[in-house]
Amino acid sequence: MVLGDNKFSLNWREAQKSIADFLSKNSFLVWEEKGMNGKRVDILAKRELNNKVFYLIFEVKHYNNVTASAEDKFRLQLEEYLKVLIMRETDRKKKKQILENNIFIGYLVLSKDYGIYRNRRKNWRKKRLFEEDKEMELIWKRNVYLFCSSQENIQSNLESVGLQFYSQSKISDFFEKKQ
């Protein structure tokens, strides 16, 4: 992910803009500051790839402002956003179709001064949200992923769940380096 020369000193606003630009350049539909369920999501993105529809929700926070309890609060917030998104999709499609074709990703991005925790969580453990509906619980279990990292790990984490990204060649890639 190319986030500029000083990519790890970005404040949360710059990081949010940089992530949205990166997603846009990789064929995602992107909405910044999107209202959802009476709250505001930093970034909502959607992309269709290989007969799958990927929905991504990003919350971008300054690392120094995120305590362990705040991190848990943000995880619960992401889970709530994802639940709303899944419920919205069940109004439009059959649950079986969602189970086969949709992936939902919640991502907490920590910007600036994140210490040694650059890739804190890969696929957080999710609590059960749809205990009364087995099909919905199966969607939640199989098709929902939660991540928390710095900007540098976003691409590799998303690739781990089946997303592909474009890489742009540089002119130097075509010439041998002289020693």
N, C-alpha and C positions, 0 to 999 in steps of 0.2 A: 504494500500500500504506500503510495507516494503522498506524503503529507507535508512536503516542504523541507527546506534545509535543516531547520531546527525543530523537527517534528515532535520531539518529546517535551518541549517546553511550551506547547500550545495551551492557552487557557481553554476553558470548556466551550466558549462561543466559537473560537477559531477551529477547535477540534470538530465541533458539530458541523460547521460549514465545510470543512475538509472532507469529512466522512460523507456528507450529502453529495459533494462534488464527485468523489470517488465512485459512489454508487451510481450516480447519473451517467458517468462516463462508461460504466459497465452495464448499460441497458436496463437499469432499474427505473421504475416510476418512483419519484421521491417527493414526499411532502414534509416540509419542516414546520415545526410548531403546530402540529395537527391536533385539533380537538378530538377527544375520544372519551365518551362516558363522563362528560363534565370536567375532564382534566386535559392537560396538554402534554402530548408526546413530542419529544425533541425531534425525532425522525421516524417516519413511517415509510417503508419502501416495499415495492412489489416487483417481482420479475418472474416471467414464465420461462422455463428451461427444461427441455427433454420431457415434455408432458407433465411437468410438475409446476405448481405455483408456489413460489417462496414469498412469504410475508416476513418482513423484518421490522422490529421496533427497537429503536436505540434510545437510551437515556445516557446523556453525557454529563459527567460530574467531575469537578476538580478533586483530585485525590485527597488533598489535605482536609477537605470538608466531609470525607466519608469515613465514619467510624464503623466498627463491626456491626453495631445495631442499626446504623443508617444503611449499611449495605444490605442487611436483611430486609429493611423497609423497602428499599428500591427493588429487591427481588420480588417481594409481594406485590409491589406496584406493577412491575412488568408482568407478573402472572395475571393480575387483574386485567391489564390491557389485552393480553393474549386471549383470555377468556372471552372478553367482549368481541374481539376479532373473530374467534371461532364461532361464537353464537351468531354473529352477523352472517358468516358464511353458511351456517346451517339454515338460515332463512332463505338463502339463494340456491343451495345445492343439497343433494342427499348426503347423509352422513357417510355412506359407503364411498361416495365419490371424493369427499374430503379426505377420508382415511387413505385412499389410494393416490391422491394427486396433490395434496397440500402439505406444505411444511411451514411451521410457525416458529420464529426465532425471536427471543427477547435478549437484548444485549445491553449490559451496563458497561460503558466505556469510561475508564478513569484517565483523566488527562493531567499532565503536569505534576512532577514530583511524586511519582507513584512508588518510589523505593524499589525494593526487590520483587514486588508483586506484579510483574508485568502481565502475567497470564494467570490470574488468581483462580479462576474457576472455569473448567471446561465442562459444560453441561451440568449445571447445578442440579442437585436433587430437588425435584418438584414435589410439592404437596398435592394430595388428591383434591381435585376441584369438582368432579362430576360423579361422585359416588353413587348417586341415584340413577345414573344413565350409563350403562356398560359400554355402549358404542362411543359416547362422548369421552368416557374415561380412557378408552382404547386410543382414541385420537390424541388425547392429552399425553398419554404415555409414549406413544410411538412417533408422533409428528410434531412435538413441541421440544425445543431446545433452548436452554438458557446459558448465557456466557457472561463473564466479567473479565475484562482485560484492559490493557492500554491499547492505543491505536495500532501499534506495530503487530499485534496478533490477530486483528480482525480478519484479514484475508485468509490466513491459514485455518482459523477456527471455522469460518464459513465454508471453506473448501472441504473440511472434515465431514460436513453434512450434505455434500453433493453439489454445492455451488461451484461454478467455474468462472474465472475472471480472465480478462484480456491482459496480455502483457505487451507493452509497446517497445519495439526494437529501437535501439540507438544506433547511429552510424558506426560507432566504435565496435558494435557487435559483429560487424562484417570484416574487420581488419584484425590481423594477428598483432598481438602486443609484442613489441621488440624489447628484448632484455638488455 
